[in-house]
Amino acid sequence: MTKSAALRRPLPTSPFKARIEAPRKYFAVGDRVTHDRYGLGTAIGVEDDVAVLVDFGSRQERITQPYTAMFKL
């Protein structure tokens, strides 16, 4: 490897360097959801974009952002 190749920096406009953000998830009261740990449930409360209160039948859980394990059905 040559010395000039080792010092090469990527261009700031390079598409390979760009970070792709996942789309944000939004939930409303009454939405049916599934959670990887708790199963099927219904959203019974929403705290702005901070947390969602979900009724899973046998228990109620407050799920906070980024909602990686919860999906809207």
VEXVOLO-819604 format. One record per residue: x, y, z of N, C-alpha, C in turn; residue in three letters. Coordinates in pm, whole numbers, plus 50000, padded with zeros to 5 digits. Layout:
<banus>
X|Y|Z|X|Y|Z|X|Y|Z|ala
...
</banus>
This chain:
<banus>
50085|49884|50000|50000|50000|50000|50090|50123|50000|met
50055|50217|49917|50136|50337|49911|50096|50434|50021|thr
50184|50527|50046|50160|50623|50153|50041|50714|50121|lys
50023|50751|49996|49913|50841|49959|49778|50772|49972|ser
49771|50643|49949|49644|50570|49963|49604|50556|50109|ala
49700|50546|50197|49671|50533|50339|49620|50664|50399|ala
49657|50778|50343|49617|50907|50395|49490|50962|50328|leu
49435|50888|50235|49319|50935|50162|49196|50940|50253|arg
49126|51053|50252|49005|51067|50332|48884|51057|50241|arg
48773|51005|50291|48653|50997|50207|48596|51136|50182|pro
48534|51155|50068|48470|51282|50036|48348|51302|50126|leu
48322|51425|50167|48205|51449|50253|48073|51422|50182|pro
48072|51420|50050|47949|51395|49974|47935|51249|49932|thr
48021|51163|49982|48018|51023|49944|47889|50956|49994|ser
47816|50884|49906|47694|50817|49950|47722|50696|50040|pro
47842|50647|50041|47877|50531|50122|47901|50568|50268|phe
47924|50695|50293|47950|50742|50427|47821|50790|50496|lys
47716|50814|50420|47593|50870|50475|47527|50774|50572|ala
47481|50827|50686|47409|50746|50784|47261|50751|50750|arg
47200|50638|50749|47058|50629|50718|46982|50612|50848|ile
46890|50705|50875|46810|50697|50996|46685|50613|50969|glu
46651|50530|51064|46528|50451|51053|46410|50545|51072|ala
46301|50520|51002|46184|50606|51020|46131|50596|51163|pro
46086|50708|51218|46035|50710|51355|45900|50642|51360|arg
45875|50574|51467|45748|50505|51486|45656|50593|51569|lys
45531|50605|51524|45431|50682|51596|45313|50592|51628|tyr
45263|50602|51750|45150|50522|51793|45040|50613|51845|phe
44916|50570|51827|44800|50645|51875|44720|50553|51968|ala
44637|50615|52051|44551|50538|52142|44460|50450|52057|val
44452|50323|52093|44368|50228|52021|44442|50144|51918|gly
44567|50178|51888|44646|50099|51792|44673|49960|51847|asp
44656|49860|51763|44695|49723|51798|44844|49710|51769|arg
44918|49656|51865|45063|49645|51852|45108|49504|51891|val
45228|49472|51849|45292|49349|51893|45430|49386|51946|thr
45470|49319|52053|45600|49344|52115|45674|49211|52121|his
45803|49215|52093|45884|49093|52091|45883|49020|52224|asp
45871|49092|52334|45877|49029|52466|45739|49002|52526|arg
45644|49097|52508|45515|49089|52576|45402|49035|52489|tyr
45417|49033|52358|45314|48978|52270|45220|49085|52216|gly
45093|49045|52194|44993|49134|52137|44934|49226|52242|leu
44904|49350|52202|44846|49444|52296|44778|49559|52225|gly
44722|49650|52305|44653|49769|52254|44710|49890|52325|thr
44741|49995|52248|44792|50119|52306|44677|50189|52378|ala
44695|50216|52507|44590|50281|52586|44630|50421|52631|ile
44754|50460|52604|44800|50593|52639|44926|50629|52563|gly
44938|50757|52525|45056|50803|52453|45109|50928|52523|val
45237|50928|52559|45302|51042|52622|45389|51112|52519|glu
45331|51205|52442|45400|51277|52335|45481|51178|52251|asp
45610|51202|52235|45697|51109|52162|45794|51041|52256|asp
45753|51026|52383|45842|50971|52484|45812|50825|52513|val
45684|50792|52534|45648|50656|52573|45505|50625|52532|ala
45474|50496|52530|45340|50446|52499|45301|50348|52609|val
45182|50364|52664|45130|50271|52763|45047|50167|52689|leu
45084|50040|52704|45022|49932|52627|44961|49831|52722|val
44838|49790|52691|44768|49685|52766|44789|49554|52693|asp
44859|49461|52757|44887|49330|52698|44794|49222|52753|phe
44682|49261|52811|44588|49164|52865|44615|49136|53011|gly
44719|49063|53040|44750|49028|53178|44832|49135|53249|ser
44887|49230|53174|44969|49335|53233|44969|49458|53146|arg
45002|49572|53206|45020|49697|53133|45167|49736|53143|gln
45223|49777|53032|45364|49816|53028|45379|49952|52964|glu
45474|50029|53016|45511|50158|52958|45634|50135|52873|arg
45620|50147|52742|45729|50122|52648|45783|50257|52604|ile
45914|50277|52619|45976|50405|52583|46043|50399|52447|thr
46077|50517|52396|46146|50528|52268|46274|50446|52273|gln
46327|50392|52172|46296|50406|52031|46201|50300|51977|pro
46132|50226|52060|46031|50127|52019|46089|50023|51923|tyr
46210|49978|51944|46273|49883|51852|46205|49747|51854|thr
46144|49707|51964|46084|49575|51973|45933|49577|51956|ala
45875|49696|51926|45729|49707|51915|45691|49752|51774|met
45587|49687|51721|45542|49715|51585|45392|49731|51582|phe
45345|49824|51497|45202|49846|51480|45147|49740|51385|lys
45030|49688|51417|44966|49587|51330|44868|49653|51236|leu
</banus>
